[in-house]
Amino acid sequence: MATIRKEARKKRVKTDHDAWMTLDGGFAKRNCTVLDLSSGGARIKVHDAAPVKGKMHLAFSKDVRKITRCRLVWRDESIIGVEFMVAV
């Protein structure tokens, strides 16, 4: 029987950095806080009660011209986990 090796979890860096998510094709901008960060994703506290779904863009400054594409991986009330998406 083959053994499946669990992929090693990427190193996370704790942070308390303000960020902004853009949703709905970039028309809705929401304030959020990045709680921790890794090379593959982030754990984020969402300040708005409206649900976050599917894909979004994350900006680490109010100037949302430089964004990181993300997809929702998990949710626990106001905390979400996102995976960074790379263009192929």
PyMOL commands that set and color helices and strands:
alter all, ss='L'
color gray80, all
select helices_A, chain A and resi 24-26
alter helices_A, ss='H'
color red, helices_A
select strands_A, chain A and resi 13-23+28-37+41-46+55-59+68-76+79-84
alter strands_A, ss='S'
color yellow, strands_A
deselect
rebuild
show_as cartoon
